[in-house]
Amino acid sequence: MNYVARFATSSGKLEAYLARKLRERGWDEDEAEPDIPALVADFAGRGYVDDEAYARTRSEGLLARGYGARRVGEALRQAGIGESLRDAAAPGEAAARRAALRLAEKRRFGPFSFEEPDQAQLPAMREKQLAAMLRAGHSFAHARLLVDMTSPESAREWAEELDDDDDANA
């Protein structure tokens, strides 16, 4: 109960945590071992564990830090979130663009670089930036586009382009 009260968790993470604690601390052999899946289901039924809310919150948090859709999906999969909830929490194109922009700004990639590299260093620097964006879970198209942009204004316009369309459709 203390674990659920202190940490936001998913049912998969809670089940793994309880199994690990049983393994580490042992169980009295005279008593029947607890039914961990039933216990986790009971916690979920009482509202202590909500996989949908966990997936949504975790996804938003990772996107806010600049991680891409692939990295978000992998984090949710590791937390034991089911495929349907992972798909529901997956970022749309507008959110993916904003996250890519956030990472480029934070890491000073592409147009956000403070110093102009000499032409001999440019290909190596570009490759490093592309690789970092790909490791962060962004699509190659987004990474290449941002790294190759020349002005911060054009990068911000690209990221906000779909937001205007979303507002018009709402």
FENJOQUI-V92006 format. One record per helix or strand of 2 or more residues. SS is the DSSP state (@ for helix, = for strand). FROM is the first residue (numbers start at 1). TO is the last residue. If there is no record, write none. Layout:
ss,from,to
SS,FROM,TO
SS,FROM,TO
This chain:
ss,from,to
@,2,6
@,11,25
@,36,45
@,51,64
@,69,78
@,83,89
@,93,107
@,110,112
@,119,135
@,140,148
@,152,169
